[in-house]
Amino acid sequence: MRRLFAMSAGVLMLLAVAATTVEACYCGATRYRTCRKACCPAVECAPQQCYTVMKTCQKTVYEQKQYTCYRTICEPVYEQKTVEAIRYVSETRYRDCVETVYKPVYETQQRQVCYTECKPVKYMQTVKVCTGRWETREVEPALPAPCAPATCAPATCKVQCRVWVPEVQERQVECVRYVRETKTKMVPYTVCKMVAEQRVRKVPYTVCRPEKYQTTVQCVRYVAKQVPYTVTRCEPKCVTVQVPVQVCCPAPCAPAACCGN
C-alpha cells in the first residue's frame, strides 16, 4: 500500500512539471518571468480516492492430531522344568613313573706317592778348641810401696796372682749331617662315582569324571504382545482466508484551454 501511494505522488509531480513547461511554451515569452499566469490556467485534479478490498490468500496452519500406534514387546513367562545335567567329579588316580636317579658310590683306592726323607749320618771331624789353664805368677804392683821408716829407702814388693794362659787344642768331635733320600709309599684315597639307577615312583594325578543327575531349573520364555500407545503429530493444512487491503487510486485530471486556442 505504501508503494502504491509513492507511485501516485510521483505521477502528480511529473504532471506539475509538464504543465509548467507547456505554459512557458505557449505564452511565447523569452523569459519565464514575463509570462502571464492567466494565459494558461493550472490543471486542477480531484483528491486521491482510497477504498478497501478483500484479497484471497492461502495460509498454512498446523493441526495437532492424535494417532494410536502399536508396538511389540516381549513379556517373560517363567516355568519350572526338570532337566538332565552333567557335573564333573574330581578323582585322584596314580600312575607308574619310571625315572633315572644317580646314586653316589664311594670306593677306596691306593696310589703311590713319592716323598723325601732326611736321614742323619754321623762322622768325626777335627776342630780347634780354644782352652787354657791358670798359673800363679809373681808380678810387680802397679803402685809403688810406701817407704820404710827406718831407712826411708824404697822397698821392693812383688805380688802373686793367678793368670789365665790361653792355648788352642785340636780335638775329634762327632758331628751329624742329614742326607735327603727319596722314598715311595702307598696312600689310600676315596673315589666317588655316580651310578645310574632306575626307580618306579607312584605319581598322583587328578581327573574330572562326568556324572549325570536330575535337577529342577526355572526356564523363561518370551511371549510377543501388542501394546497400544498414542502419538501426537502436527500436520500442515492450507486454508483460504479473506484479507482486507486498502487501495488508493489518483483521480483523472481535466486539461484547461490555453490563450491561443
C-alpha positions in Angstrom: 0.0 0.0 0.0 2.9 2.4 0.7 4.4 1.6 -2.7 1.1 2.5 -4.4 1.0 5.8 -2.5 4.6 6.6 -3.6 3.8 5.9 -7.2 0.8 8.2 -7.1 2.8 11.1 -5.6 5.5 10.6 -8.4 2.8 10.8 -11.1 1.5 14.1 -9.6 4.9 15.7 -9.6 5.5 14.7 -13.3 2.2 16.3 -14.2 3.0 19.5 -12.4 6.4 19.8 -14.2 4.8 19.1 -17.6 2.1 21.8 -17.0 4.7 24.4 -16.2 6.7 23.6 -19.4 3.6 23.8 -21.6 2.7 27.2 -20.0 6.0 28.7 -20.9 6.0 27.4 -24.5 2.5 28.6 -25.4 3.0 32.0 -24.0 6.0 32.6 -26.4 7.9 34.7 -23.9 11.7 34.9 -24.0 11.8 34.9 -20.1 9.7 32.9 -17.8 9.2 36.0 -15.5 7.3 37.9 -18.2 4.9 35.1 -19.0 1.4 35.8 -17.8 -0.1 33.4 -15.5 -3.6 33.9 -16.7 -2.6 32.8 -20.2 -2.7 29.0 -19.4 -4.6 28.2 -16.2 -3.3 25.3 -14.0 -4.9 21.9 -14.2 -6.9 21.0 -11.2 -7.2 17.4 -10.2 -9.6 15.7 -7.9 -8.4 14.4 -4.5 -7.0 10.8 -4.3 -9.6 8.1 -3.7 -8.9 5.2 -1.3 -11.1 2.2 -0.7 -10.8 -1.3 1.0 -11.0 -4.5 -1.0 -10.9 -8.2 0.2 -8.0 -10.2 -1.1 -8.0 -14.0 -1.1 -4.8 -15.6 0.4 -3.6 -19.1 1.1 -2.4 -19.7 4.7 -0.7 -22.8 6.1 -1.8 -23.8 9.6 -0.7 -26.8 11.7 -3.2 -29.0 13.4 -2.4 -31.5 16.2 -3.8 -35.0 15.6 -3.5 -38.0 17.8 -2.8 -41.4 16.3 -2.9 -44.8 18.1 0.1 -46.9 17.3 1.1 -50.4 18.4 4.5 -51.7 19.4 5.6 -55.3 20.1 7.0 -56.1 23.5 8.2 -59.5 24.8 6.9 -60.5 28.2 8.8 -63.1 30.2 6.9 -66.3 31.2 8.6 -68.4 33.9 8.3 -72.2 34.0 9.7 -75.0 36.2 11.3 -77.8 34.3 13.2 -81.0 35.2 16.3 -81.4 33.1 19.2 -83.7 33.0 22.5 -82.1 33.8 26.1 -83.2 33.9 28.5 -82.4 36.7 32.2 -83.2 36.9 33.6 -85.0 40.0 37.3 -84.8 40.8 39.0 -88.1 41.2 42.6 -88.9 42.2 44.4 -91.6 40.3 48.0 -92.9 40.3 50.3 -93.9 37.5 53.8 -95.5 37.5 56.6 -93.2 36.5 60.0 -94.6 35.7 62.8 -92.2 36.5 66.5 -92.4 36.4 68.4 -91.4 39.5 72.1 -91.2 40.1 73.4 -92.8 43.3 76.9 -91.9 44.7 79.1 -94.9 45.3 82.4 -94.4 47.3 85.5 -96.6 46.7 88.8 -96.7 48.4 91.8 -97.0 46.2 95.6 -96.9 46.6 98.1 -94.7 44.8 101.9 -94.4 45.0 103.3 -91.2 46.4 106.9 -90.1 46.4 108.3 -88.3 49.4 111.7 -87.1 50.6 113.2 -88.2 54.0 116.2 -86.6 55.7 118.4 -89.4 57.2 121.0 -88.5 59.9 124.6 -89.6 59.2 127.4 -89.4 62.0 131.0 -88.6 61.2 134.2 -87.5 63.1 135.7 -84.0 62.5 138.8 -82.4 63.9 138.2 -79.0 65.3 140.3 -76.4 67.1 139.1 -75.7 70.6 140.2 -72.6 72.5 141.2 -73.6 76.0 143.8 -72.6 78.7 145.0 -73.1 82.3 145.5 -70.9 85.4 149.1 -70.2 86.5 150.4 -68.5 89.7 152.9 -65.8 88.9 154.7 -63.0 90.8 154.2 -59.6 89.3 155.2 -56.1 90.4 152.3 -54.0 91.7 151.2 -51.2 89.6 151.6 -48.6 92.6 154.8 -48.1 94.5 155.0 -49.3 98.1 155.4 -46.8 101.0 158.9 -46.1 102.3 160.3 -48.0 105.3 160.5 -45.6 108.3 164.0 -46.8 109.4 165.9 -46.4 106.2 163.5 -44.3 104.1 164.6 -46.3 101.2 162.0 -47.6 98.8 161.0 -51.2 99.3 160.8 -53.6 96.6 157.5 -55.6 96.7 156.2 -58.5 94.5 152.6 -59.7 94.4 151.5 -63.3 93.5 148.4 -63.6 91.3 146.7 -66.2 89.1 147.0 -65.6 85.4 144.9 -67.4 82.7 147.1 -68.8 80.0 145.1 -69.5 76.8 146.0 -72.3 74.4 144.5 -73.9 71.3 144.0 -77.6 71.1 142.8 -79.9 68.3 140.0 -82.4 69.2 138.0 -85.0 67.4 134.3 -84.1 67.6 131.4 -86.3 66.5 129.1 -84.5 64.0 125.7 -85.3 62.4 124.6 -84.3 58.9 121.3 -85.0 57.2 121.2 -86.7 53.8 118.0 -86.4 51.7 116.6 -89.7 50.5 113.6 -90.1 48.1 111.2 -92.9 49.0 107.8 -94.1 47.8 104.7 -95.3 49.8 101.1 -96.3 49.0 98.5 -93.8 50.2 94.8 -94.7 50.3 92.2 -92.2 48.8 88.4 -92.2 48.3 86.7 -92.0 44.9 83.0 -91.0 44.4 81.2 -92.4 41.3 77.6 -91.6 40.3 75.9 -94.8 39.3 72.6 -94.6 37.3 69.7 -96.5 38.9 66.1 -97.0 37.6 63.3 -96.4 40.0 59.5 -96.7 39.8 57.5 -94.0 41.5 53.8 -93.6 42.0 52.7 -90.2 40.7 49.2 -88.9 41.6 47.1 -87.0 39.1 43.5 -85.6 39.1 40.9 -86.4 36.5 37.3 -85.0 36.2 34.8 -87.7 35.7 31.4 -86.7 34.2 28.3 -87.6 36.2 24.7 -87.2 35.2 21.9 -86.1 37.6 18.4 -84.7 37.5 17.7 -81.1 38.6 14.8 -78.6 38.5 15.5 -75.3 36.9 13.5 -72.2 36.2 13.1 -71.5 32.5 12.0 -68.3 30.9 10.3 -67.8 27.5 9.2 -64.6 25.9 5.7 -64.1 24.5 5.1 -61.3 22.0 2.4 -58.8 22.8 1.0 -55.7 21.1 0.8 -52.6 23.3 -1.0 -49.5 22.1 0.3 -46.0 22.6 -0.8 -42.5 21.4 1.3 -40.3 19.2 0.6 -36.6 18.7 1.6 -35.1 15.3 1.4 -31.7 13.8 0.1 -31.8 10.2 0.2 -28.8 7.8 -3.0 -27.7 6.2 -3.7 -25.0 3.6 -6.6 -22.6 4.4 -8.1 -19.9 2.2 -8.7 -16.6 4.0 -10.0 -13.2 3.0 -7.6 -10.3 3.9 -8.8 -6.7 3.8 -6.4 -4.5 1.6 -6.7 -0.6 1.3 -6.1 0.6 -2.3 -5.6 4.3 -3.2 -6.0 5.4 -6.9 -5.4 9.0 -8.3 -8.4 10.8 -9.9 -8.2 11.7 -13.6 -7.2 15.4 -14.3 -9.2 17.5 -17.0 -6.8 19.8 -19.1 -7.9 23.6 -19.4 -7.9 25.6 -22.7 -4.9 27.9 -23.4 -4.9 31.5 -24.5 -4.1 30.8 -28.2 -7.0 28.4 -28.7 
